[in-house]
């Protein structure tokens, strides 16, 4: 199964997604709740896919998305705003609309890891 990076600024949502990943048989490659730590983890080896909260406090996760894109790591955004909140240049990327169910996460990851 995959090693998935989680970038989410809400602790409870981060824990919930991590639990879902483990339940689906995946592992968590790393967790970050801010831009700086997210950028560090995005450059680390061993990441198969990532789930990125679009908004990390006052910052957008677009720089993390760009770093993952350069490495060829597939990712999806997670947002309470749906596809409307996607950063410029990332329209058309998968979006998990929060709150999402484990089945939605499973379908999204299957699509990313194809």
Order of alpha helices (4+ residues) and beta strands (2+ residues): beta-alpha-beta-alpha-beta-beta-beta-alpha-beta-beta-alpha
